[in-house]
Amino acid sequence: MGKAKTKERIVQAAIKVFSENGYERSHVEDILNEAGVCKGTFYRYFRSKSDLLERACQDFLFDVGGEWYEFISTTDDPIKGLEYHIDFIMTIIYEEKTASTFFELWARGVRSEASRLSSKEKDRKELPGAGIYRMLRENITRFYREGKERGLLKFDVSPTLMATLFVAVVDGFCIQYMLAPDALDLIQGRDFIKQEFIYNLEP
């Protein structure tokens, strides 16, 4: 079996084990047994269980988000870029049945790793998902920065802070919706976020 196929086999085994047992109760040995590989093979590709979780998250995002990344990374229209991100994420949450399981695993994994690490370790080690969020913030920051420079958007804080708040609100609303879909109106929430983070900032 080729290296790429072996790595993907481990990732798919991890997703299955995480989904069945939860992140905290899943052990590397469980994943090895599911994938049918030895411990040495596992550590040839991944540093730890949290490293594997991040790769599983990335695979999920790239599987469902290839179109998103292509548009976000190439569009030169800041307004359309911000609108597209909100529409895409909300559509995934509404239509993709595995999205809630994925985000739940990610959130549990981050909490588990954060509670396990000492304060010194937290200072020098990234938690699962940090790289993905950094990439997301960089792209959203570009929209706010270019929008401000071109006179399309007006705000008093830094573009980085605007992007961080934007991502936090979109993700936070989506998580709340997944926890209580009958209590929240996804369309109303989408439109409110667009109004507050895009249209109300137009001169």
Secondary structure as GFF3:
##gff-version 3
##sequence-region A 1 203
A	DSSP	alpha_helix	3	21	.	.	.	ID=ss1
A	DSSP	alpha_helix	28	35	.	.	.	ID=ss2
A	DSSP	alpha_helix	39	45	.	.	.	ID=ss3
A	DSSP	alpha_helix	49	74	.	.	.	ID=ss4
A	DSSP	alpha_helix	78	95	.	.	.	ID=ss5
A	DSSP	alpha_helix	99	116	.	.	.	ID=ss6
A	DSSP	alpha_helix	119	124	.	.	.	ID=ss7
A	DSSP	alpha_helix	130	149	.	.	.	ID=ss8
A	DSSP	alpha_helix	159	179	.	.	.	ID=ss9
A	DSSP	alpha_helix	186	197	.	.	.	ID=ss10
A	DSSP	three_ten_helix	199	201	.	.	.	ID=ss11
###
